[in-house]
């Protein structure tokens, strides 16, 4: 069962979809999320958010100044600034 991931900035929704793995940087270090992960609320640090989509393709974003919340296979990342890397 994939994760449902939403990445938003203060201005817009940056990315939304299903993923098998998401790795994000928090103030305490990098953390990875897969289906079944325990609930987490963490402060986002400046850095990459690496998303492996359900089909195996990769999405990379830069995000900072916010938080992330994981519960019931739904990961929400709220950042003051976020953008997809090309």
DSSP file (Angstrom, degrees, kcal/mol; ACC not computed):
  #  RESIDUE AA STRUCTURE BP1 BP2  ACC     N-H-->O    O-->H-N    N-H-->O    O-->H-N    TCO  KAPPA ALPHA  PHI   PSI    X-CA   Y-CA   Z-CA
    1    1 A X              0   0    0      0, 0.0    34,-0.2     0, 0.0     2,-0.0   0.000 360.0 360.0 360.0 124.3    0.0    0.0    0.0
    2    2 A X        -     0   0    0      1,-0.1     2,-0.2    32,-0.1    18,-0.2  -0.301 360.0-107.7 -79.0 164.2    1.6    3.3   -1.0
    3    3 A X  E     -A   19   0A   0     16,-3.3    16,-2.0    30,-0.1     2,-0.6  -0.605  22.3-131.7 -81.4 148.4    1.8    6.5    1.0
    4    4 A X  E     -Ab  18  74A   0     69,-2.4    71,-2.6    -2,-0.2     2,-0.4  -0.940  32.0-166.4 -98.8 121.3   -0.3    9.5    0.0
    5    5 A X  E     -Ab  17  75A   0     12,-3.3    12,-2.1    -2,-0.6     2,-0.4  -0.916  16.4-177.7-118.6 133.7    2.0   12.5    0.0
    6    6 A X  E     -Ab  16  76A   0     69,-2.3    71,-3.1    -2,-0.4     2,-0.5  -0.993   2.7-173.5-128.7 124.7    1.2   16.2   -0.1
    7    7 A X  E     +Ab  15  77A   0      8,-3.1     7,-2.3    -2,-0.4     8,-1.9  -0.975  14.7 172.7-117.5 117.4    4.0   18.8   -0.3
    8    8 A X  E     -Ab  13  78A   0     69,-2.8    71,-2.9    -2,-0.5     5,-0.2  -0.931  17.4-160.2-126.3 149.6    2.8   22.4    0.0
    9    9 A X        -     0   0    0      3,-3.1    71,-0.2    -2,-0.3    72,-0.2  -0.587  45.6 -92.5-110.0-180.0    4.5   25.8    0.3
   10   10 A X  S    S+     0   0    0     70,-0.9    70,-0.1    69,-0.4    71,-0.1   0.766 126.3  39.6 -63.4 -24.3    3.0   29.0    1.6
   11   11 A X  S    S-     0   0    0      1,-0.2     2,-0.3    69,-0.2    -1,-0.2   0.780 123.6 -17.3 -97.2 -30.8    2.1   29.9   -2.0
   12   12 A X  S    S-     0   0    0     70,-0.1    -3,-3.1     0, 0.0     2,-0.6  -0.980  70.6 -78.3-165.3 168.0    0.9   26.6   -3.6
   13   13 A X  E     -A    8   0A   0     -2,-0.3    -5,-0.3    -5,-0.2     3,-0.1  -0.772  40.1-173.4 -79.0 122.2    0.6   22.9   -3.7
   14   14 A X  E     -     0   0A   0     -7,-2.3     2,-0.3    -2,-0.6    -6,-0.2   0.865  62.6  -7.6 -88.3 -40.9    4.0   21.8   -5.0
   15   15 A X  E     +A    7   0A   0     -8,-1.9    -8,-3.1     2,-0.0     2,-0.3  -0.974  55.7 178.0-158.3 143.2    3.4   18.0   -5.4
   16   16 A X  E     +A    6   0A   0     -2,-0.3     2,-0.3   -10,-0.2   -10,-0.2  -0.980  33.5  91.1-146.2 135.0    0.7   15.5   -4.5
   17   17 A X  E     -A    5   0A   0    -12,-2.1   -12,-3.3    -2,-0.3     2,-0.3  -0.989  67.7 -54.6 171.1-167.5    0.6   11.8   -5.3
   18   18 A X  E     +A    4   0A   0     -2,-0.3    36,-1.1   -14,-0.2     2,-0.3  -0.784  47.2 179.8-102.2 144.8    1.4    8.2   -4.2
   19   19 A X  E     -AC   3  53A   0    -16,-2.0   -16,-3.3    -2,-0.3    34,-0.3  -0.977  32.6-154.2-142.7 152.7    4.9    7.1   -3.1
   20   20 A X  E    S+     0   0A   0     32,-2.7    15,-0.4     1,-0.3     2,-0.3   0.683  89.7  14.1 -94.6 -24.0    6.6    4.0   -1.9
   21   21 A X  E     - C   0  52A   0     31,-1.4    31,-3.2    13,-0.1     2,-0.4  -0.980  58.9-175.2-153.2 137.2    9.4    6.0    0.0
   22   22 A X  E     -DC  33  51A   0     11,-1.9    11,-2.9    -2,-0.3     2,-0.5  -0.998   5.3-168.9-133.4 131.6    9.9    9.6    1.1
   23   23 A X  E     +DC  32  50A   0     27,-2.5    27,-2.9    -2,-0.4     2,-0.3  -0.985  14.5 171.4-120.6 127.2   13.1   10.9    2.7
   24   24 A X  E     -DC  31  49A   0      7,-2.4     7,-2.6    -2,-0.5     2,-0.5  -0.926  31.5-117.6-134.1 157.3   13.1   14.4    4.2
   25   25 A X  E     +D   30   0A   0     23,-0.6    20,-2.5    -2,-0.3     5,-0.2  -0.845  32.3 179.7 -99.3 125.6   15.4   16.4    6.4
   26   26 A X  E >   -DC  29  44A   0      3,-2.1     3,-1.7    -2,-0.5    18,-0.2  -0.658  47.6 -96.9-112.6 174.1   14.3   17.5    9.8
   27   27 A X  T 3  S+     0   0    0     16,-1.8     3,-0.1     1,-0.3    17,-0.1   0.684 127.1  49.7 -65.8 -15.1   16.1   19.4   12.5
   28   28 A X  T 3  S-     0   0    0      1,-0.4    -1,-0.3    15,-0.3     2,-0.2   0.376 126.4 -82.7-102.2   2.7   17.1   16.1   14.1
   29   29 A X  E <   -D   26   0A   0     -3,-1.7    -3,-2.1     2,-0.0    -1,-0.4  -0.665  67.3 -33.5 124.6 179.3   18.4   14.5   10.8
   30   30 A X  E     -D   25   0A   0     -5,-0.2     2,-0.4    -2,-0.2    -5,-0.2  -0.454  53.5-168.8 -74.7 146.7   17.0   12.7    7.8
   31   31 A X  E     -D   24   0A   0     -7,-2.6    -7,-2.4    -2,-0.1     2,-0.4  -0.999   8.5-148.9-137.3 139.6   14.0   10.5    8.2
   32   32 A X  E     -D   23   0A   0     -2,-0.4     2,-0.4    -9,-0.2    -9,-0.2  -0.855   8.6-157.5-109.9 144.7   12.5    8.0    5.8
   33   33 A X  E     +D   22   0A   0    -11,-2.9   -11,-1.9    -2,-0.4     2,-0.3  -0.977  16.5 164.4-125.4 132.5    8.8    7.1    5.5
   34   34 A X    >   -     0   0    0     -2,-0.4     3,-1.7   -13,-0.2   -13,-0.1  -0.863  53.4 -64.4-131.7 169.1    7.3    4.0    4.0
   35   35 A X  T 3  S+     0   0    0    -15,-0.4   -32,-0.1    -2,-0.3   -33,-0.1  -0.263 122.4  28.0 -53.5 137.7    3.8    2.6    4.3
   36   36 A X  T 3  S+     0   0    0      1,-0.3    -1,-0.2    -3,-0.0    36,-0.0   0.450  82.7 154.2  88.4   1.2    3.0    1.6    7.9
   37   37 A X    <   -     0   0    0     -3,-1.7    36,-0.4     1,-0.1    -1,-0.3  -0.320  49.7-106.0 -63.3 144.6    5.3    4.1    9.5
   38   38 A X        -     0   0    0      1,-0.1    -1,-0.1    33,-0.1    32,-0.0  -0.270  49.7 -78.7 -65.4 157.5    4.3    5.2   13.0
   39   39 A X        +     0   0    0     30,-0.1     2,-0.3     2,-0.0    32,-0.2  -0.325  57.2 179.9 -60.4 139.4    2.8    8.7   13.5
   40   40 A X  E     - E   0  70A   0     30,-1.8    30,-2.9    -3,-0.1     2,-0.4  -0.997  22.9-171.6-142.7 141.9    5.4   11.5   13.4
   41   41 A X  E     + E   0  69A   0     -2,-0.3     2,-0.3    28,-0.2    28,-0.2  -0.979  27.4 163.5-130.1 121.3    5.3   15.3   13.8
   42   42 A X  E     - E   0  68A   0     26,-2.3    26,-2.5    -2,-0.4     2,-0.5  -0.960  40.8-109.7-141.8 154.5    8.6   16.9   13.0
   43   43 A X  E     - E   0  67A   0     -2,-0.3   -16,-1.8    24,-0.2   -15,-0.3  -0.727  38.7-126.6 -84.9 128.8   10.2   20.3   12.2
   44   44 A X  E     -CE  26  66A   0     22,-2.1    22,-0.7    -2,-0.5    21,-0.4  -0.547  20.6-156.5 -78.1 135.7   11.4   20.5    8.7
   45   45 A X  E     -     0   0A   0    -20,-2.5   -20,-0.3    -2,-0.3     2,-0.2  -0.731  36.5 -84.0-104.3 160.7   15.0   21.6    8.1
   46   46 A X  E    S+     0   0A   0     -2,-0.3     2,-0.3    18,-0.1    18,-0.2  -0.457  85.9  78.6 -65.0 130.0   16.3   23.2    4.8
   47   47 A X  E    S- F   0  63A   0     16,-2.0    16,-2.5    -2,-0.2     2,-0.2  -0.983  77.0 -33.8 162.0-169.2   17.1   20.4    2.4
   48   48 A X  E     - F   0  62A   0     -2,-0.3   -23,-0.6    14,-0.2     2,-0.5  -0.499  31.7-155.5 -81.6 146.2   15.9   17.9   -0.1
   49   49 A X  E     -CF  24  61A   0     12,-2.8    12,-2.2    -2,-0.2     2,-0.6  -0.989  18.4-161.0-113.5 115.5   12.7   16.0    0.0
   50   50 A X  E     -CF  23  60A   0    -27,-2.9   -27,-2.5    -2,-0.5     2,-0.5  -0.884   7.2-171.0-105.8 118.6   13.3   12.8   -2.1
   51   51 A X  E     -CF  22  59A   0      8,-3.2     8,-2.7    -2,-0.6     2,-0.7  -0.932  12.6-162.2-114.0 124.0   10.1   11.1   -3.2
   52   52 A X  E     -CF  21  58A   0    -31,-3.2   -32,-2.7    -2,-0.5   -31,-1.4  -0.925  25.5-140.2-101.5 112.4   10.1    7.6   -4.9
   53   53 A X  E >   -C   19   0A   0      4,-3.1     3,-2.4    -2,-0.7   -34,-0.3  -0.186  25.3-101.1 -70.3 164.4    6.8    7.3   -6.6
   54   54 A X  T 3  S+     0   0    0    -36,-1.1   -35,-0.1     1,-0.3    -1,-0.1   0.785 124.6  53.5 -57.3 -29.2    4.8    4.1   -6.6
   55   55 A X  T 3  S-     0   0    0    -37,-0.2    -1,-0.3     2,-0.1     3,-0.1   0.419 122.4-105.5 -87.3   2.3    6.0    3.4  -10.2
   56   56 A X  S <  S+     0   0    0     -3,-2.4    -2,-0.1     1,-0.3     2,-0.1   0.246  77.8 131.0  95.7 -12.7    9.7    3.8   -9.1
   57   57 A X        -     0   0    0     -5,-0.1    -4,-3.1     1,-0.1     2,-0.3  -0.370  52.2-124.5 -73.5 157.5   10.3    7.2  -10.7
   58   58 A X  E     -F   52   0A   0     -6,-0.2     2,-0.4    -3,-0.1    -6,-0.2  -0.803  20.6-170.9-110.6 144.0   11.9    9.9   -8.5
   59   59 A X  E     -F   51   0A   0     -8,-2.7    -8,-3.2    -2,-0.3     2,-0.4  -0.998   9.0-166.3-126.9 133.1   10.8   13.5   -7.6
   60   60 A X  E     +F   50   0A   0     25,-0.4    25,-3.2    -2,-0.4     2,-0.3  -0.983   9.7 174.5-124.2 131.3   13.2   15.8   -5.8
   61   61 A X  E     -FG  49  84A   0    -12,-2.2   -12,-2.8    -2,-0.4     2,-0.5  -0.909  26.5-134.0-127.9 157.3   12.1   19.0   -4.1
   62   62 A X  E     +FG  48  83A   0     21,-2.8    21,-2.0    -2,-0.3     2,-0.3  -0.956  35.5 168.6-108.4 131.1   13.9   21.6   -1.9
   63   63 A X  E     +FG  47  82A   0    -16,-2.5   -16,-2.0    -2,-0.5     2,-0.3  -0.982   7.5 160.3-143.4 152.0   11.9   22.7    1.1
   64   64 A X  E     + G   0  81A   0     17,-1.9    17,-1.5    -2,-0.3    16,-1.3  -0.979  46.9  44.2-159.4 169.3   12.5   24.6    4.3
   65   65 A X  E    S+     0   0A   0    -21,-0.4    15,-1.5    -2,-0.3     2,-0.2   0.960  94.0  64.5  59.5  64.0   10.8   26.5    7.2
   66   66 A X  E    S-EG  44  79A   0    -22,-0.7   -22,-2.1    13,-0.2     2,-0.3  -0.845  72.0 -95.7-172.7-149.0    7.9   24.2    8.1
   67   67 A X  E     -EG  43  78A   0     11,-2.3    11,-2.7   -24,-0.3     2,-0.3  -0.937  16.3-137.2-149.0 168.2    6.9   20.8    9.4
   68   68 A X  E     -EG  42  77A   0    -26,-2.5   -26,-2.3    -2,-0.3     2,-0.4  -0.978  11.4-163.9-132.5 150.8    5.9   17.4    8.4
   69   69 A X  E     -EG  41  76A   0      7,-2.6     7,-2.8    -2,-0.3     2,-0.5  -0.997   2.0-170.3-136.8 129.4    3.2   15.1    9.7
   70   70 A X  E     +EG  40  75A   0    -30,-2.9   -30,-1.8    -2,-0.4     2,-0.3  -0.983  22.4 142.7-122.4 125.2    2.8   11.4    9.1
   71   71 A X  E >   - G   0  74A   0      3,-2.0     3,-1.3    -2,-0.5   -33,-0.1  -0.912  66.6  -2.1-161.3 135.1   -0.3    9.5   10.1
   72   72 A X  T 3  S-     0   0    0     -2,-0.3     3,-0.1     1,-0.3   -34,-0.1   0.880 127.7 -54.5  53.2  45.6   -2.4    6.6    8.6
   73   73 A X  T 3  S+     0   0    0    -36,-0.4   -69,-2.4     1,-0.2     2,-0.5   0.727 113.6 118.9  61.1  24.3   -0.1    6.3    5.5
   74   74 A X  E <   -bG   4  71A   0     -3,-1.3    -3,-2.0   -71,-0.2     2,-0.6  -0.979  44.3-168.7-121.1 118.4   -0.6   10.0    4.8
   75   75 A X  E     -bG   5  70A   0    -71,-2.6   -69,-2.3    -2,-0.5     2,-0.5  -0.928   3.1-173.3-109.0 121.6    2.5   12.3    4.8
   76   76 A X  E     -bG   6  69A   0     -7,-2.8    -7,-2.6    -2,-0.6     2,-0.5  -0.967   3.8-169.2-116.5 126.1    1.9   16.0    4.7
   77   77 A X  E     -bG   7  68A   0    -71,-3.1   -69,-2.8    -2,-0.5     2,-0.6  -0.967   2.8-171.9-117.2 117.4    4.9   18.4    4.3
   78   78 A X  E     +bG   8  67A   0    -11,-2.7   -11,-2.3    -2,-0.5     2,-0.3  -0.945  12.1 176.2-113.0 116.7    4.1   22.0    4.9
   79   79 A X  E     - G   0  66A   0    -71,-2.9   -69,-0.4    -2,-0.6   -13,-0.2  -0.908  39.4-139.3-123.4 146.8    7.0   24.4    4.0
   80   80 A X  E    S+     0   0A   0    -15,-1.5   -70,-0.9   -16,-1.3     2,-0.4   0.883 102.4  17.5 -64.6 -37.8    7.4   28.1    4.0
   81   81 A X  E    S+ G   0  64A   0    -17,-1.5   -17,-1.9   -72,-0.2     2,-0.3  -0.999  76.4 156.0-136.3 131.4    9.3   27.7    0.7
   82   82 A X  E     + G   0  63A   0     -2,-0.4     2,-0.3   -19,-0.2   -19,-0.2  -0.978   5.8 166.5-154.3 143.7    9.3   24.6   -1.5
   83   83 A X  E     - G   0  62A   0    -21,-2.0   -21,-2.8    -2,-0.3     2,-0.2  -0.987  35.8-108.4-155.3 151.4   10.0   23.9   -5.2
   84   84 A X  E     - G   0  61A   0     -2,-0.3     2,-0.3   -23,-0.2   -23,-0.3  -0.576  31.8-131.3 -78.3 142.5   10.6   21.0   -7.4
   85   85 A X              0   0    0    -25,-3.2   -25,-0.4    -2,-0.2    -1,-0.0  -0.738 360.0 360.0 -90.2 143.3   14.2   20.5   -8.7
   86   86 A X              0   0    0     -2,-0.3    -1,-0.1   -27,-0.1   -25,-0.1   0.463 360.0 360.0 -96.5 360.0   14.6   19.9  -12.4
